[in-house]
């Protein structure tokens, strides 16, 4: 079918089985006012999401891509009393557009995803793994496999787990800022991270360093420069 036929079918379905809803209309109006891109699901698609969630008796729903909250409302209306819905948005501009706190979504998404997985009463780790397998997300930093954001966690002294991705980023930063003529050993990096409340074994640091393709300290010293220097 051509685009015109598809649009006609959508309009027919919308007029037949999609009732007027004040909350949904308000979400669309707010999205338009905030200048969000018009990429939300269509009303028939929202109705389909709602029916699918109802058909399996969903008690917990995990949504990736909140945008203006239009699809979130459809899914939320499908939950029975006491049901729970979590929605994640990778683009901080969209969150800001909804009037929420302007947070750095990119830097925080690793740990947010980890905390979500830790909440066993909501979603088992294997469930999340199945959901994100072979799925991709387009972010301001590029396109990533969604499973990239779900990693194991490391305990901290302040009571919360920190994702391995976040720790690798910190190790990279430490090496970038070290004195190239006096590079830090893995043991010294352990001490630095301990001072920041992160408890890791030296062998774990060595493993992460190797995964980041950072040479050991003796090789970095021979180079007389940071491996990240231009």
Kinemage of the C-alpha trace (Angstrom):
@kinemage 1
@onewidth
@group {chain A} dominant
@subgroup {mainchain}
@vectorlist {calphas} color= white
{ca unk a 1} P 0.000 0.000 0.000
{ca unk a 2} L 1.093 3.563 -0.595
{ca unk a 3} L 1.504 6.165 2.156
{ca unk a 4} L -1.942 7.627 1.514
{ca unk a 5} L -3.634 4.287 2.030
{ca unk a 6} L -1.710 3.663 5.231
{ca unk a 7} L -2.768 7.090 6.523
{ca unk a 8} L -6.397 6.359 5.650
{ca unk a 9} L -6.231 3.034 7.513
{ca unk a 10} L -4.679 4.757 10.524
{ca unk a 11} L -7.406 7.398 10.548
{ca unk a 12} L -10.120 4.737 10.298
{ca unk a 13} L -8.657 2.677 13.152
{ca unk a 14} L -8.165 5.779 15.276
{ca unk a 15} L -11.723 6.938 14.753
{ca unk a 16} L -13.127 3.462 15.408
{ca unk a 17} L -11.270 2.046 18.410
{ca unk a 18} L -9.209 4.891 19.886
{ca unk a 19} L -11.322 7.002 22.242
{ca unk a 20} L -10.634 10.628 23.095
{ca unk a 21} L -8.411 10.841 26.152
{ca unk a 22} L -7.573 14.035 28.025
{ca unk a 23} L -4.201 12.791 29.326
{ca unk a 24} L -3.050 11.611 25.903
{ca unk a 25} L -4.142 14.853 24.257
{ca unk a 26} L -2.302 16.852 26.923
{ca unk a 27} L 0.885 14.832 26.355
{ca unk a 28} L 0.780 15.536 22.607
{ca unk a 29} L 0.141 19.239 23.190
{ca unk a 30} L 2.976 19.485 25.720
{ca unk a 31} L 5.376 17.714 23.354
{ca unk a 32} L 4.531 20.097 20.538
{ca unk a 33} L 4.888 23.127 22.807
{ca unk a 34} L 8.300 21.873 23.984
{ca unk a 35} L 9.476 21.431 20.388
{ca unk a 36} L 9.987 17.689 20.666
{ca unk a 37} L 10.265 15.828 17.356
{ca unk a 38} L 6.950 14.291 16.197
{ca unk a 39} L 8.211 10.719 16.403
{ca unk a 40} L 5.904 9.355 19.093
{ca unk a 41} L 3.823 6.289 18.325
{ca unk a 42} L 0.554 6.900 16.484
{ca unk a 43} L -2.755 6.531 18.383
{ca unk a 44} L -3.423 3.066 16.833
{ca unk a 45} L 0.094 1.978 17.759
{ca unk a 46} L -0.452 3.246 21.293
{ca unk a 47} L -3.700 1.300 21.479
{ca unk a 48} L -1.855 -1.816 20.277
{ca unk a 49} L 0.782 -1.404 22.998
{ca unk a 50} L -2.012 -1.028 25.532
{ca unk a 51} L -3.803 -4.171 24.331
{ca unk a 52} L -0.586 -6.212 24.292
{ca unk a 53} L 0.216 -5.213 27.875
{ca unk a 54} L -3.335 -6.009 28.989
{ca unk a 55} L -3.399 -9.355 27.156
{ca unk a 56} L -0.490 -10.733 29.183
{ca unk a 57} L -1.560 -9.136 32.465
{ca unk a 58} L 1.578 -7.012 32.778
{ca unk a 59} L 2.377 -6.104 36.358
{ca unk a 60} L 5.682 -4.360 35.486
{ca unk a 61} L 6.586 -2.549 32.271
{ca unk a 62} L 9.991 -1.268 31.178
{ca unk a 63} L 9.917 1.317 28.385
{ca unk a 64} L 12.957 2.554 26.461
{ca unk a 65} L 12.412 5.986 24.926
{ca unk a 66} L 10.057 8.262 26.853
{ca unk a 67} L 10.102 11.308 24.555
{ca unk a 68} L 7.005 13.287 25.628
{ca unk a 69} L 5.390 10.460 27.566
{ca unk a 70} L 2.643 9.657 25.038
{ca unk a 71} L 3.385 5.937 24.758
{ca unk a 72} L 4.119 5.888 28.486
{ca unk a 73} L 0.524 6.909 29.215
{ca unk a 74} L -0.831 4.183 26.944
{ca unk a 75} L 1.271 1.585 28.748
{ca unk a 76} L 0.482 2.960 32.190
{ca unk a 77} L -3.239 2.751 31.515
{ca unk a 78} L -2.804 -0.964 30.782
{ca unk a 79} L -1.451 -1.722 34.252
{ca unk a 80} L -3.680 -3.061 36.988
{ca unk a 81} L -3.805 -1.334 40.359
{ca unk a 82} L -0.411 -1.661 42.018
{ca unk a 83} L 1.383 -2.175 38.699
{ca unk a 84} L 4.663 -0.380 38.066
{ca unk a 85} L 6.141 1.240 34.964
{ca unk a 86} L 9.697 2.476 34.477
{ca unk a 87} L 10.580 4.530 31.415
{ca unk a 88} L 14.130 5.499 30.389
{ca unk a 89} L 15.087 8.392 28.117
{ca unk a 90} L 18.650 8.630 26.788
{ca unk a 91} L 18.346 12.196 25.458
{ca unk a 92} L 18.518 14.798 28.233
{ca unk a 93} L 17.002 17.405 25.866
{ca unk a 94} L 13.718 15.511 25.857
{ca unk a 95} L 13.689 15.193 29.633
{ca unk a 96} L 14.340 18.921 29.916
{ca unk a 97} L 11.544 19.571 27.424
{ca unk a 98} L 9.113 17.829 29.771
{ca unk a 99} L 10.081 20.219 32.547
{ca unk a 100} L 12.062 17.611 34.498
{ca unk a 101} L 15.460 18.124 36.077
{ca unk a 102} L 18.134 18.796 33.493
{ca unk a 103} L 20.459 15.874 34.168
{ca unk a 104} L 23.337 14.508 32.155
{ca unk a 105} L 21.482 11.457 30.873
{ca unk a 106} L 24.485 10.109 29.012
{ca unk a 107} L 26.838 10.004 32.003
{ca unk a 108} L 24.176 8.617 34.313
{ca unk a 109} L 22.492 6.024 32.124
{ca unk a 110} L 24.980 3.241 32.924
{ca unk a 111} L 24.306 3.404 36.643
{ca unk a 112} L 20.577 4.011 36.168
{ca unk a 113} L 20.383 0.844 34.094
{ca unk a 114} L 22.355 -1.084 36.683
{ca unk a 115} L 20.117 0.101 39.522
{ca unk a 116} L 17.108 -0.951 37.480
{ca unk a 117} L 18.514 -4.442 37.054
{ca unk a 118} L 19.296 -4.640 40.782
{ca unk a 119} L 15.636 -4.100 41.627
{ca unk a 120} L 14.779 -7.793 41.431
{ca unk a 121} L 11.209 -7.223 42.551
{ca unk a 122} L 10.627 -5.375 39.266
{ca unk a 123} L 12.774 -6.987 36.583
{ca unk a 124} L 15.075 -9.974 36.657
{ca unk a 125} L 18.472 -9.474 35.029
{ca unk a 126} L 17.729 -12.217 32.481
{ca unk a 127} L 14.490 -10.461 31.509
{ca unk a 128} L 16.280 -7.189 30.834
{ca unk a 129} L 18.952 -9.063 28.890
{ca unk a 130} L 16.346 -10.598 26.582
{ca unk a 131} L 14.665 -7.245 26.061
{ca unk a 132} L 17.833 -5.408 24.993
{ca unk a 133} L 19.414 -8.184 22.874
{ca unk a 134} L 19.854 -7.124 19.231
{ca unk a 135} L 18.359 -3.707 19.986
{ca unk a 136} L 20.138 -0.451 19.181
{ca unk a 137} L 19.767 3.121 20.396
{ca unk a 138} L 20.688 6.318 18.577
{ca unk a 139} L 22.209 8.867 20.953
{ca unk a 140} L 23.961 12.222 20.527
{ca unk a 141} L 27.199 10.232 20.950
{ca unk a 142} L 26.371 7.699 18.226
{ca unk a 143} L 24.552 4.399 17.786
{ca unk a 144} L 25.069 1.764 20.472
{ca unk a 145} L 23.810 -1.710 21.207
{ca unk a 146} L 21.434 -1.369 24.125
{ca unk a 147} L 23.182 -4.141 26.048
{ca unk a 148} L 26.202 -1.786 26.156
{ca unk a 149} L 24.437 0.073 28.957
{ca unk a 150} L 23.811 -3.008 31.109
{ca unk a 151} L 26.928 -4.233 32.845
{ca unk a 152} L 27.985 -5.792 36.108
{ca unk a 153} L 28.342 -3.559 39.139
{ca unk a 154} L 31.005 -2.888 41.768
{ca unk a 155} L 30.135 -2.235 45.398
{ca unk a 156} L 30.945 1.170 46.839
{ca unk a 157} L 31.379 2.430 50.385
{ca unk a 158} L 28.410 4.768 49.977
{ca unk a 159} L 25.944 1.901 49.604
{ca unk a 160} L 25.253 1.818 45.866
{ca unk a 161} L 26.680 -0.306 43.073
{ca unk a 162} L 28.585 1.434 40.288
{ca unk a 163} L 28.653 -0.037 36.793
{ca unk a 164} L 31.862 -1.434 35.336
{ca unk a 165} L 31.505 0.944 32.382
{ca unk a 166} L 31.583 3.953 34.704
{ca unk a 167} L 34.656 2.562 36.478
{ca unk a 168} L 36.439 1.999 33.156
{ca unk a 169} L 35.711 5.595 32.227
{ca unk a 170} L 37.269 6.689 35.520
{ca unk a 171} L 40.372 4.537 34.954
{ca unk a 172} L 40.778 6.049 31.483
{ca unk a 173} L 40.512 9.539 32.962
{ca unk a 174} L 43.079 8.763 35.663
{ca unk a 175} L 45.583 7.553 33.060
{ca unk a 176} L 44.897 10.533 30.809
{ca unk a 177} L 45.772 12.887 33.673
{ca unk a 178} L 48.819 11.048 35.043
{ca unk a 179} L 52.376 12.334 34.717
{ca unk a 180} L 53.571 10.496 31.569
{ca unk a 181} L 57.071 10.217 33.001
{ca unk a 182} L 55.742 8.763 36.251
{ca unk a 183} L 52.766 6.620 35.210
{ca unk a 184} L 50.565 5.104 37.872
{ca unk a 185} L 50.753 1.403 38.631
{ca unk a 186} L 47.596 -0.664 38.954
{ca unk a 187} L 48.092 -0.673 42.730
{ca unk a 188} L 48.174 3.125 42.810
{ca unk a 189} L 45.015 3.296 40.725
{ca unk a 190} L 43.409 0.956 43.272
{ca unk a 191} L 44.320 3.455 46.019
{ca unk a 192} L 42.886 6.380 44.066
{ca unk a 193} L 39.600 4.567 43.525
{ca unk a 194} L 39.491 3.478 47.163
{ca unk a 195} L 39.701 7.164 48.065
{ca unk a 196} L 36.621 7.692 45.914
{ca unk a 197} L 34.723 4.916 47.670
{ca unk a 198} L 35.240 2.201 45.050
{ca unk a 199} L 36.673 -1.072 46.309
{ca unk a 200} L 38.429 -3.071 43.582
{ca unk a 201} L 41.191 -5.659 43.528
{ca unk a 202} L 44.401 -4.916 41.619
{ca unk a 203} L 43.679 -7.769 39.196
{ca unk a 204} L 40.315 -6.161 38.392
{ca unk a 205} L 42.053 -2.895 37.555
{ca unk a 206} L 44.493 -4.807 35.353
{ca unk a 207} L 41.611 -6.532 33.564
{ca unk a 208} L 39.751 -3.272 32.903
{ca unk a 209} L 42.973 -1.558 31.813
{ca unk a 210} L 43.653 -4.326 29.291
{ca unk a 211} L 40.067 -4.111 28.000
{ca unk a 212} L 40.662 -0.392 27.475
{ca unk a 213} L 43.902 -1.265 25.625
{ca unk a 214} L 45.970 0.768 28.059
{ca unk a 215} L 49.558 -0.548 28.413
{ca unk a 216} L 50.914 -1.342 31.889
{ca unk a 217} L 52.773 1.428 33.724
{ca unk a 218} L 56.268 0.263 32.728
{ca unk a 219} L 55.341 0.405 29.038
{ca unk a 220} L 53.651 3.777 29.418
{ca unk a 221} L 56.788 5.106 31.083
{ca unk a 222} L 58.884 3.961 28.129
{ca unk a 223} L 56.563 5.883 25.811
{ca unk a 224} L 57.099 9.138 27.818
{ca unk a 225} L 53.585 10.172 26.900
{ca unk a 226} L 49.989 9.364 27.681
{ca unk a 227} L 48.502 6.718 25.383
{ca unk a 228} L 45.676 9.183 24.761
{ca unk a 229} L 47.835 12.148 23.806
{ca unk a 230} L 47.496 13.499 20.285
